[in-house]
């Protein structure tokens, strides 16, 4: 990790220095692990794919409704696709430089821009309203309890009226002088928005009025310089039953009771990717590319797989008997949920897949950085 400073690009964002481009081209140091051979016992099957436009390096993702899939490009082109076939139904150009989306709920489609613009469209492609928030929108806006919840790059959470976009409340949180640039959003559950912040803070905010329910420290900054002392939560918190968990880069994983924020357990693990829970296990990818399954109640290791080290492995997605992760070469890998060994592999368009898939029809939707949405199943 001491070589981290050579891999990062420092930016300026709302008065704070930020870090972007973790493992970009031209990096030095250890090489990614070559692909290992294995006996495939499962198979990824492509049901359809459709080009919706390049993501521009943003964490853009498809939205799913009863009969349609929606995608957006960095240039602001919104496309409605047939859910079963991937056939284009309509296409509109918002003429906005999109940095976040698509969010969907209550008949709205939501996108955000790097200029702090939030636009809401109907499922017919017509603009319903437009609002300006405090800074760049880096994560997908969410619909909850009649509100649109927007997180911006300056650390602010803003609630907009679902009907007309007018601001209902805003929650502000002071950021450290040096932070990791990320697309972390909010996780809404039972009237509470859970938000992870730079400096290792996890905060629960009441949706009704924007007041703080509780705050906890997932990870304390430590180290000899500013780079080493970065301990930011750069992914969405995970909520399961009455438990909320968050993980920090160069920090640790911690779980809390959702009602009071009481600590349940902690574990020293660093990750900038995020957590996925299915039944009794939490699945994660650590900072080096190790994919792990942990017991949800205690944090103890169930299994780990080191076949994909330094391959810029994405956050895991688990479905049925398989845990799936993408890598920097555009491969999607399937691991056994039972013990973590490789069971399937497919190469998509060759671009990075860093956004968690969306579950659909006993399969999944996955959008690549190249702007292609895939509908996949596993057999």
N, C-alpha and C positions, 0 to 999 in steps of 0.2 A: 504493500500500500504506500510505501514511501515514494514510489515512482508515480503515484497518482497525479502529482502536479504537472508532470510532463504530458499527461494525457488529456488535460482539461483546458477549455477555453473560457476565459473570464469575460463576463459581460456586465452591463449595468442595467438594472431593472428597478425602477421606482426608488432610487436612492440606495439600493443594496447591491453588492457585488454578487453575481450568480455564476454557476458553473454549468457548462453545457458540453455535450458531445463526448460522452464517457470513453468510448473505444473507437474513435474515428479512424479514418484512413491515415496511414503514415505513422502509426503508433510504433513504439519500440518496446522491447521486453519479450516475455515468453510468448510463443506462438499458440494459437488455438489448438485444442486437441483434434487430431484428424478423425474423420468418421470411422467408427468401429464397425466391423462386420458382426451380424447377429442372425439368429434364426427367427424370421418373422412368423408370428402366430396370429397376428391381426393385420388388417389391411384398411388403409384410408381409401374411401371411395368418393370421387368428386361427383356431386349431383348436378351442379352448374357453377359457372363463374361469370362475372360481369365487371367490366371496367367502368369505374365511376370517376376516375381522375386522380392524379398524383396527390399525395397527402402533404407534400412540402416538408416532410420531417416531423409533422405534428402527429399527435396520438388520436387521429380521427377514427371513428368507429361506426359501423352500421347500426341502425335502429330497426326494431322489429315490431310490427303491429299484427293484427289478426290475419290480414290478407296481403301484406306488403312488406318489403324491405326497403329502407331508405339509406342512401349513401351521399356523401358530400366530398368535394375536392377542395384543395387549398385555394383554388381560384373562385370558389363560391358556387360551383355548379351542383345543384341538388338533383338527385335522380331517384325516382320511384321505380322499384322492380317488383315483378310478380313473385310472390313468396315461393311458389312451387317450381317455377321454371327459370327465374332470373331474367325474364324478358322485360325490357324497359317499357314502362307505362307512360311516364312523362318525365320531362327534363326542364328545369328552370335555372336561370342564372341570377343569383342574388347580387352579383357584382360586388361582393365583399371578400376581403382576404381572410379566409376562414382559418382559425387556429384551434377550434374545438367544436365537436358535434359528431354525430347527430344525437341530440336528446329527443325523447319522445314520451308523450303522455297526455291523456285527456284530449286527444285529437290535435295536439300541437307537435310541430317539428322545430327543434331549437338548434341554432348555431351561434358561435361566438367568434369574434375577430381579434387580431393583435392590436387593434385600436380601441378595444373596450366596447365594441358594438355587440349587442345581442338582438337577434332577429327571430321572430316566431312565425312560422308558416302553418297553414292548415294542411290536412292530408290531400287537399286538392292542388297544392302548390302555390296558393295565393298568400301573400304577406298579410299577417294579422296585425302585428305591431313591431316596433323597433325601439330599443332603449340603449342608452349609453351608461356603462358602469365605470368604475374608478380606474381600471387599467386592463392590460391584455388578459383575455379569457384563455386559460391554458387547459381547462378540463371541461368535460361535457356538462352542459346545464341539465338540471334535473327537475322534474315536476313532482311536487309533494304537497298534499293538503291545500290545493288551490293556489300554490305558489310555484314560481320558478326559482330554484336555488342556483346561484352563480358564484363560482370561486375565481378570483382574479390573482394576477401575479404579484400584487402588493400585499397578499395575505388576507384580503378582505372577503367576507362572505356576504352576499347581497341577496335579499329575497324580493322578487318582483311579482306583482299581481298577475296571475295566470291569464286573466281576461284582457287586460289592456297594457301590461308591462310597467305600470307605475310602481315605484319603489315602496315596499312596505316596511322594511327594516334593513339595517346593515350592521355587521359585526366586524370590528377591526382588531387586529392582533399585531403587536410590534414584532418585527423580524430582526434577527441578528445581522451584523454587518456583512457577513459572507454566507451565502446559502447555495444549495444545489438547485439548479433550475429543473423543475419537474412538471409533470402533468397530473399530479395528485389532485383528486377531487374531494368530494364528500360522500359519506355513506349515510343514507337516511333510513331510519328504522324506528317505527312506533313513535313518530312525532319528534324525534331527536336527530340532528345532523352531527355525525362524528367526523372530526377533522384532525388530521395529523399535520404538524407544523415543523418548520426549521427549529433546531435546538432541541428536538426530541419531545415536543409537547403534544399530548392528545387531549382534545377539548370536545365536550359534548354541549351542543347549542340547541335550545328549544326552538322548534320550528314556528310555534305560535307567535312569539314576540322577539326572537333573536337574543334572548338572555342566555347567559352561561349557566348550564346545569352543574357541571363540574370540570375540573382540569387535573391532569396527571402528567408526570414526567416519565416517558418511556425510556429515555436514554440521556444521560448527562454528557455534555461535550468533554473530551479528554485528549491529551496529546501535547506536543511541544511547540506546535505552530498552528496557524489558522486553518490550514488544510487538514491537518490531523485532527483538529478539534471539531470539524464538521460532524454533526450527528443529527441529520435531518430525516424526518419521516417523508419519504418521497412517493408514497403510494397510498391508495385508499385504505382506511381501516376496514377490518373484516368483522361482521356481526353474525353470530350464530346463537340462537336461543337467547339466553340472558348474559351472553359473554361478548365483549368487544376486544379485538386484538389489533395491535399495530406493530410495525417493525421499522427500525431506523437504519439508515446507511451508516456504517462505522459505529454501530451501536448495539442494540439488542431488541429482542421480541418480548412483548409484555401483553398480558391479558387482564381484563378488568370486568367486574360486575357492571352491567349496563345501567342499573338503577342509581347506584351511589358512587360508582367509580372505584370501588374497593379493589385492591390488587388481588389477583388470583394466583398467577405465577409469572416468572420471567426467565429468559434464557439468552445467553450471549451469542447472537447471530447477527451478521450484517447483511442487509439486502436493500437494493433500491427498486426492486421489482414488485413486491406485494405478496399477498396471501390469498389462498383459495381454500375453502373448507367444504368437505363432503362427508357427511355422516360423522364418524369418530375421529377423522384425521384432518390436520392442517397441512397443506402442500405449499412449498415455497422453493425459490431458487436463491441461493446466497450470492454474495458479491463475486465469487470466483466461478460460478456456473454449476455448483453442486445442486442437484435437485433432491429435495428431502421431503419425507412424510413424518409428521410429528403427531403424537397423541394429543388430541384437543383438550383433554382434561388436565394433563400434567406437563406437556411440552417435551416429553421424552422422545427420543428418536425411534421411529418404527422401521425406517430404512432410508438409505441415501444412495444416489447414483452419481459417480464422478466421470462418466463417459463423455460429458459435454463441457469440460472445463474450458473457460476462456472463449467460449463460442457465443458470448453475448446472449445467453439463454433468457427467454421471456418468463414472465410469471406463469405458473402452471394453471391448467384448466383440467378438471377431472370430470369424467362422465362414464357411467357404467363401470367397467373394469379397467379403464385406461386413464392415465394422466398424460396430458399433452403439453409440450413446450415447443416454441419456435426458436430459431437461431439466426445469426447474421447472414447466412447464405441462403435463407429462404426455405430451409428444411423445417418440416413439422415432424417431431419425434413423438412416438407413443411409448409410454412406460407402463409396466404392470402396476396396478394399484396394490397388488398383494405384496410385492417385494422390490419393485423399482427397476427390474431388468427391462431392456429394450424389447419391444414387441412389434413395432411398426414404424415406418418412415415414408414420407412423401416430400418431394420438392415442388413448391408452388412456383411463383413467378421469378424467384431468385432474389427478391428484395426482403429486407428485414421484416419480421412479423413480431411486433412488440406489444400489441394490444390484446387483451384477453378476449377470447371468442365469446360469442353470444349463443346460448343454447337454443336450438330450433329443431323441432320435429325429429326427435331422437338422433340429433346430430348437432351441427354447429355452423355458425357464420363466422368467418374470419376475414379481416381486411388487411392487406399487406401495405407496406410503405409505398409500393408502386401504384396503389389505388385500385387494386382488383379485389372484389368481394367474392369469396368462395363459400359455397354451401357444401359441406362435407359430412359424411357419416363414417363410422368405423365398423368393420365386419370381421 
